[in-house]
Amino acid sequence: MESTINNHRESYKDAFEHKILLTPSFKFLKKATVQLRIIGFIIFSITSINILFLLLCLIEGKSTLEHWVYSIIALTFGNFILTIYFEYLRKRGEAVFEEISDDLHWYIGYKKENSKENSEKKPGLEIRVLLRSFAKITDLPLIPGRFGPAIYIGINIVLITFIGLLFLFPKIS
């Protein structure tokens, strides 16, 4: 009788995890993880390009790089939009992440608290990998934390201001 109940619980757990794998929330979290990884790399790359462009302007002189200024300005504004979208996607993904985690935790913790089975039962590998991947990808490269997007925007504003000042005002000689 006890083994029949345990088998029923196991099949319910498998069905529950299978149901989570098919939900739109799980699919969204999968897609958001990939998008955050790509967008984070693009934001880092554009910021790096801005830094290199400023250094080249200072080393080579602005006259040789003047035709690139408008492209750099356009890239920077695109970077602002991507950073805002990154933050939006991260916040939405965190809400979905918490809901999936709550569902799994509720099921795992459903048995008696003193039972050893609580700590031994884990969600399926695919669910664990996705949740862990999403948790790790929510930070931007080199500037982790909640304020990473704001710092990237600040860096880009400073860089574009220096580039603009360099090209708007000629050197006083």
Protein Blocks (a to p, Z undefined) as FASTA:
>chain_A
ZZmmmmmmmmmmmmmmmmmmmpmklmmmmmmmmmmmmmmmmmmmmmmmmmmmmmmmmmno
pklmmmmmmmmmmmmmmmmmmmmmmmmmmmmmmmmmmmmmmmmmmmmmmpcfklmklmmp
ccdfklmmmmmmmmmmmpcehiacjklmmmmmmmmmmmmmmmmmmmmpccdZZ
